[in-house]
Amino acid sequence: MSTRRRPFGFFRILLVLTLVCGGLIAGGLYVLRSIDEIQPAPPRAACVAELDDVRDRLDVEQAANAATVSGVAFNRNLPDDAVVVAYATVWQESQFYNLPFGDRDSLGLFQQRPSMDWGDEEQLMDPVFASEAFYDALVTIPDYGDLPVFEAAQEVQRSADGEYYDRHEDRSRVMAEVFTGRAGPAMDCWFPDDEREATDVTAAEAELLRVFGVGPDELAHAEAAPTGELGWAMALWAVSNAQEYGLNSVTLGEHQWIANSEEGNWNVLTEGEASAADQLLLE
């Protein structure tokens, strides 16, 4: 039986085509890469919480929800242990996104279920209401602050596997120290100016009052809370919600945050520029 052999020219043509196509593909990739280097993507809206050597990057929505969850704890005069348990729960349930869906009829930050009498759908999609509902259940647990975090969370949530809350404890403790204001100006947010809503200071101040139970004008007369440093917690709430309310600056005493699209927005003001130490100004 004879075997038909391909002519040498065939392989030469095949080799040339392979080299040409390969060169075009490589060249195309190089062009794409070069364009990306010449025209970098615009800065992405984000927040960073920093404590000692820990730097935790969050989406603006995540930071805003975290600030609200801790703010409601101030309103309820709860210790920061309650915030740690709430944070570990929210990380596991929704990663701090206010989800309109979930397992069965679960929804919201805590994935609470209307069918289990947590509230109706509209209420549970309100981070303030959802946080209040969680804390209402948490404070019924005797000595919850002495329990392991995952056990306290499981007592409230009754999840299929409560040990999952345990994996979020360390991160939740860092975040709780930042968002309760104990670490001062330890959180910064930035976002492109064209992604900021129209400025509405009145609405921001009204929401601060709803979250914390104290408005900016009442800060100087507010009693100390076991949760943390109220002034800084409110300032960080304003920073993390600056995009939604179009805030240009947040000032607390000698520290001022300026909205822009780059990191490092907190500045120390001169004596003549600073407000009173317990005065929170939004602009």
C-alpha positions in Angstrom: 0.0 0.0 0.0 1.4 3.3 -0.9 1.3 6.3 1.4 0.5 9.7 0.0 3.0 12.3 1.2 2.2 16.0 1.4 4.5 18.1 -0.6 7.2 20.1 1.2 5.6 23.3 -0.2 2.4 22.6 1.9 4.3 22.7 5.1 6.2 25.8 4.1 2.8 27.6 3.5 1.4 26.3 6.7 4.5 27.5 8.6 4.2 31.0 7.1 0.5 31.3 7.9 1.1 30.2 11.4 3.9 32.8 11.9 1.8 35.6 10.3 -1.3 34.8 12.3 0.7 34.4 15.5 2.3 37.8 14.8 -1.0 39.5 14.2 -2.4 38.1 17.4 0.6 39.0 19.4 0.6 42.5 17.8 -3.1 42.9 18.6 -2.5 42.0 22.2 0.4 44.5 22.3 -1.8 47.2 20.9 -4.6 46.5 23.3 -2.1 46.5 26.2 -0.5 49.7 25.0 -3.9 51.5 24.7 -4.8 50.4 28.2 -1.5 51.9 29.5 -1.9 55.1 27.7 -5.6 55.5 28.7 -5.9 54.2 32.3 -9.4 53.4 33.6 -11.0 56.3 35.6 -10.7 56.0 39.4 -13.2 53.7 40.9 -15.3 54.9 43.8 -14.1 53.2 47.0 -13.5 53.6 50.7 -10.5 52.4 52.8 -10.6 51.7 56.5 -7.2 51.7 58.2 -6.2 50.5 61.6 -2.5 49.9 62.5 -1.1 47.7 59.7 -4.6 46.6 58.4 -6.0 48.3 55.3 -9.5 47.2 54.4 -10.9 48.4 51.0 -14.6 48.5 50.6 -17.1 49.6 48.0 -18.8 52.9 48.9 -22.1 51.1 49.4 -20.5 48.6 51.8 -19.0 51.4 53.8 -22.2 53.4 54.0 -24.1 50.3 55.2 -21.4 49.5 57.8 -21.6 53.1 59.1 -25.4 52.8 59.4 -25.3 49.4 61.2 -22.9 50.9 63.8 -24.8 54.1 64.0 -28.0 52.3 65.0 -26.0 50.7 67.8 -25.3 54.2 69.1 -29.0 55.1 68.9 -29.7 52.0 71.0 -26.9 52.8 73.5 -25.3 49.4 72.8 -21.7 48.4 73.4 -19.3 47.8 70.5 -19.6 44.1 71.1 -23.0 44.3 69.5 -21.5 46.0 66.4 -19.0 43.2 66.0 -21.7 40.5 66.1 -23.8 42.5 63.7 -20.8 43.0 61.3 -19.9 39.3 61.3 -23.5 38.5 60.5 -23.8 41.0 57.6 -20.5 39.8 56.1 -21.8 36.3 56.0 -25.3 37.1 54.9 -24.9 39.9 52.3 -21.3 41.2 52.3 -22.8 44.6 53.2 -24.9 44.9 50.0 -28.6 45.6 50.6 -29.8 42.6 48.6 -33.4 42.6 47.4 -33.3 38.8 47.2 -32.0 35.7 49.0 -32.8 32.2 50.1 -36.5 31.7 49.9 -37.9 35.1 51.0 -34.8 36.4 52.7 -33.6 39.9 51.8 -31.7 43.0 52.9 -28.4 43.3 54.8 -29.2 40.6 57.4 -31.2 38.4 55.0 -34.2 38.6 57.3 -37.4 36.9 56.2 -40.8 38.6 56.2 -42.4 35.1 56.7 -40.5 34.8 60.0 -42.0 38.1 61.3 -38.9 40.2 60.9 -40.9 42.9 59.1 -42.4 43.4 55.6 -40.2 43.6 52.5 -40.1 47.4 52.4 -39.0 47.6 56.0 -36.3 45.0 55.7 -34.8 46.8 52.7 -34.3 49.8 55.0 -30.8 49.3 56.6 -31.9 51.3 59.7 -35.0 49.1 60.3 -33.1 45.9 59.6 -30.3 46.9 62.0 -32.9 47.8 64.7 -34.6 44.4 64.2 -31.3 42.6 64.5 -30.3 44.4 67.7 -33.8 43.8 69.1 -33.2 40.1 68.9 -29.6 40.3 70.0 -30.3 42.0 73.3 -32.7 39.3 74.3 -29.7 36.8 74.5 -28.4 36.7 78.0 -24.7 37.9 78.2 -24.4 37.9 74.4 -21.1 39.9 74.8 -19.5 37.0 76.6 -20.4 34.5 73.9 -18.2 33.7 71.0 -19.2 36.0 68.1 -20.5 33.2 65.9 -22.6 31.8 68.7 -24.2 35.1 69.4 -24.9 35.6 65.7 -26.4 32.2 65.4 -28.7 32.7 68.3 -30.2 35.6 66.3 -30.1 34.2 62.8 -30.8 30.5 63.3 -28.8 29.8 60.2 -28.2 26.3 58.8 -24.6 26.5 59.8 -23.8 29.2 62.3 -20.1 28.4 62.4 -19.7 30.4 59.1 -20.0 33.6 61.1 -16.8 32.8 62.8 -14.7 33.4 59.7 -15.6 37.1 59.7 -14.8 37.9 63.4 -11.3 39.4 62.9 -12.3 41.6 60.0 -15.5 42.7 61.9 -13.5 43.7 65.0 -11.2 45.9 62.9 -14.2 47.5 61.1 -16.1 48.0 64.4 -13.2 49.9 65.9 -13.0 52.1 62.8 -16.7 52.8 62.2 -17.6 53.3 65.9 -15.1 56.2 65.8 -12.6 54.9 68.3 -9.7 55.3 65.8 -10.6 58.8 64.7 -10.3 59.7 61.0 -9.3 56.1 60.1 -11.6 55.8 57.1 -11.5 57.7 53.8 -13.7 57.6 50.7 -13.3 58.9 47.2 -15.3 58.9 44.0 -15.3 60.6 40.6 -17.1 64.0 40.8 -19.5 63.2 38.0 -20.8 60.2 40.1 -21.8 62.4 43.0 -25.4 63.3 43.5 -26.7 66.9 43.9 -25.7 68.4 47.3 -28.5 68.0 49.9 -27.1 68.8 53.4 -30.6 68.9 54.9 -31.4 65.4 53.8 -28.0 64.1 55.1 -28.5 65.8 58.5 -32.0 64.3 58.7 -30.7 60.8 58.0 -27.9 61.2 60.6 -30.6 62.0 63.1 -32.6 58.9 62.1 -29.6 56.6 62.3 -27.9 57.9 65.4 -30.8 59.5 67.3 -28.7 62.7 67.4 -28.3 65.3 64.8 -25.1 67.3 64.0 -26.5 70.3 66.0 -27.0 68.2 69.1 -23.6 66.5 69.1 -22.1 69.0 71.7 -24.8 68.1 74.2 -25.0 64.3 73.5 -24.1 61.9 76.3 -21.2 59.6 75.9 -22.2 56.2 74.5 -20.6 52.8 75.3 -20.5 52.1 71.5 -17.6 54.4 70.7 -16.8 58.0 69.9 -20.0 59.5 68.7 -18.6 62.5 66.9 -16.2 60.4 64.8 -18.8 57.8 64.1 -21.1 60.4 62.7 -18.3 62.0 60.7 -17.4 58.7 59.1 -21.1 58.0 58.3 -21.2 61.4 56.5 -18.0 60.6 54.6 -19.2 57.1 53.5 -22.6 58.7 52.4 -21.0 61.8 50.8 -21.6 60.4 47.3 -25.3 59.8 47.9 -25.9 63.2 49.4 -23.4 65.2 47.3 -21.4 66.4 50.2 -18.3 68.5 49.4 -16.7 68.4 52.9 -17.1 67.0 56.4 -15.5 68.8 59.2 -15.1 67.7 62.9 -13.0 70.0 65.0 -9.6 70.5 63.3 -10.1 67.6 60.8 -11.7 68.1 57.5 -12.5 65.6 54.7 -12.7 67.0 51.2 -14.5 65.1 48.4 -12.3 64.3 45.4 -11.3 61.3 43.3 -7.9 60.6 45.0 -7.0 59.0 48.3 -5.8 60.9 51.4 -8.7 63.4 51.8 -8.5 64.1 55.5 -6.7 67.4 56.3 -5.7 69.0 59.6 -7.0 72.6 59.7 -5.3 75.6 61.3 -6.6 77.0 64.5 -8.5 79.8 62.6 -10.1 77.3 60.2 -11.1 74.6 62.7 -14.6 74.3 64.1 -15.2 73.5 67.8 -13.9 70.0 68.8 -17.5 68.7 69.2 -19.0 70.4 66.2 -19.8 68.4 63.0 -20.2 70.5 59.8 -21.4 69.2 56.5 -21.2 71.2 53.3 
